[in-house]
Amino acid sequence: MTVLPLSKLIQIMYKHCKERGRGLIDIRFNHRVIDVGQDDTKAWVDVVAGAPDEEKRQLRFEADYLVGCDGGSSTVRKCLFGRDWPGETFDC
């Protein structure tokens, strides 16, 4: 297992998504997750979009798969698992 700072992890993921997922992966920044869900045919995420100095707008994205990287106070994790989420919190 490797533990990386978020800034390094984002660089690696972004590079691989751009190189290997061209036309298949849509990467969005400055989108605050407010809810997630799924049914038998798709997954979705509701977000508030916009940089800190921009007008905010609420959007829904739907896809076969969604990957959320929304940090330590993860809305994705809370929506999926409530307070009892699987995983581990590291001291460092």
Salt bridges, closest charged atoms under 4 A:
ASP26 OD2 - ARG28 NH2 2.91
ASP39 OD2 - LYS42 NZ 3.20
ASP46 OD1 - ARG60 NE 2.59
